[in-house]
Amino acid sequence: MEYLLGKEMRPDKVKKGLIGNCEKEVASFELNSQRFREIKLVNTKECPICKYKKFESFAKVRDLSWVVCLNCTHHFALKYPDAENLKLFYEQNSKDGKLEPYRIEDDDTLKYRLENVDKPKYESITKIKGRASSWLDIGAGLGNMLHLAKNDGWDVCGLELSQFQADYAKEKYNIDLIQKDVIPFYNEDATKTFDVITAMGYLDLIEDPIHSLSIIRKMIKKDGLLVVSTPNANSFSAKLLQLWPESTIRLCTPVDRSLFTEKSLTYALREAGFEPFKCWYFGLDYFDLFLHLSIKNTEFKNSEAGRILLESFNEFQAVIDKNKLSDGMIIYSRANA
């Protein structure tokens, strides 16, 4: 496995709204967690990745228990609603596409995110794949990645269940996202294939990652590239979550099902017929520390100590990234013959 470590970032720019509203974000998480607990939840009896039936406690986040598989190290929610109740939960609690504390920022912030978050990921893919051809983005969000690809001449297609985000992509980028998950999309026309498939922040939300990856394997061309990103359970941010679960607002949200490790994610990819060859670790772990401290002491974010932490973010974060303890990881894979 080839490793890329680190990426410079300005949390005060990319997360400006979150810094100003972190107390409200906590309240939002509390409310959504309470609503989540009120619906029918089903016990998870085995690891969703390797099917091993032995696991131990990882954390309890707002009365929702998370465990870690003793075989493949996958982390997952111990209880989760079935598909029907989950759909009902989304329908009842989604307002303008903002069930989770995700905010559409001002134009300057959006421009910064596009140039400094999405573009480096896009360029890491085109550096491997090169020529423009066909690109499918699963869980396309606001359409940023597809916007970059489309402008470079790629034939793009995106899947996004959120009406709010689909509307945004149409209005902002004139990209028509398809409001379907990958399995019904494939079942509609099994002949569709793509040179590049991306799934950024998708696998940690779904019930059966290996099954979905197996469907993706059928949709990728012979020399195609699959790029997936997930939060990293072996991260400094995850350690902070274990220490202060009541103030976490970036990991183990009410609708998350999984936290992957590099081991569990590569296991899933290989089971589905892919061979991972590169992993990029980078994250916002020290920003997470800033958020926890800001939530625990409302004066911290405007203090001299808070200013130093934000201004020195890249120096602090480089230590975490160097040790592969970043809260984000991207894995690049090719389809097995």
Secondary structure, DSSP 8 states (H G I E B T S, - for coil): -EEEE-----HHHHTHHHHHTHHHHHHHHHHHHHHHHHS--EE--S-TTT----EEEEEEETTEEEEEETTT--EEESEE--HHHHHHHHHHH-STT-SSS-----HHHHHHHIIIIIHHHHHHHHHHH-S--EEEEET-TTSHHHHHHHHTT-EEEEE---HHHHHHHHHHH----B-S-HHHHHHH-TT--EEEEEEET-GGGSS-HHHHHHHHHHHEEEEEEEEEEEEBTTSHHHHHHHH-GGG--SSS-TT--EEB-HHHHHHHHHHTTEEEEEEEEE--HHHHHHHHHHHH-TTGGGSHHHHHHHHTHHHHHHHHHHTT--SEEEEEEEE--
